[in-house]
Amino acid sequence: MTKLPGVKPREAAAVLLRVGFEYVRQRGSHRIYVKGSVGVTVPWHTKDLRRGTLRQIIRQAGLTPEEFVRLLG
């Protein structure tokens, strides 16, 4: 299992855009990205995402942690 690095919301959003998600809207401090019928919500702040939150974003996007780390680079 890949150990996930500290990731800012902006970096996670960049990966989502890279794999075909589209930024749809923001509600409060959360941005919503959509690809087909799949939606992913990303908390929008300046701190690193918590590990569990990042894992959920990766899972909702249909990626593996390894793919996500590769796309970060």
N, C-alpha and C positions, 0 to 999 in steps of 0.2 A: 504494500500500500504506500502511495506517495505521501510524503509529509507536505502539507500545504504551507506555502510561505505567507507572510503577512501581506494582505492585499487591500488596497484602498478601494472604495466603491467606484471611483473613476476608472481604475484598472479593470475591475470586474465588468463594468459596462462596456469597455473597449473590446473585451473578449466576446461578449454577447453580440456586439455589432459585427465583429469579424466573422462570426459563424452564422450571420443572417438575421439576427433579431433586429427589430426596428423600435426606436424609442417612440412611445405613444403619448404618454402624459406623465405628469407628476401630481401626486396628491400629498400635500404636507411635505414630509421629509422622505418620501418614498417615490422612486421612479419605476414606471412600468414599461417593460420591454415585451414585444410580442413577435412570434414567428408562427404563422398559420394559426392554429388553435391553442398554441402553447404560450402561456404568459409567465413572466418571471418578474418578481418585485425585488428591487435593490434599494436598501436603506441608503439615503444620500446624506453623508456627513464627512468630516475630514479625518476621522480616525480609521485605523485598520478594521476590516470586518471581523467579527468574531468567527472562530473556526467553524462552529456549528451552522451559523448563518451562511457562511461561504459554501459549506458542503450542500446545504439546501438549494442554494442558487445553482450550483453545478448540477445537482440531481434534477432540478426542474428544467434546466436547459438541455438535458439529455446527454451530457458530457461525462467523461470519466475524469477523475482528478488528474491523471497523467496527461490527458488531452488538454485540460485547462491550463496546467503548468506550461506545457509546450506552447500553447497559444499566447501565454503571457509574454514570452520572450520576444 
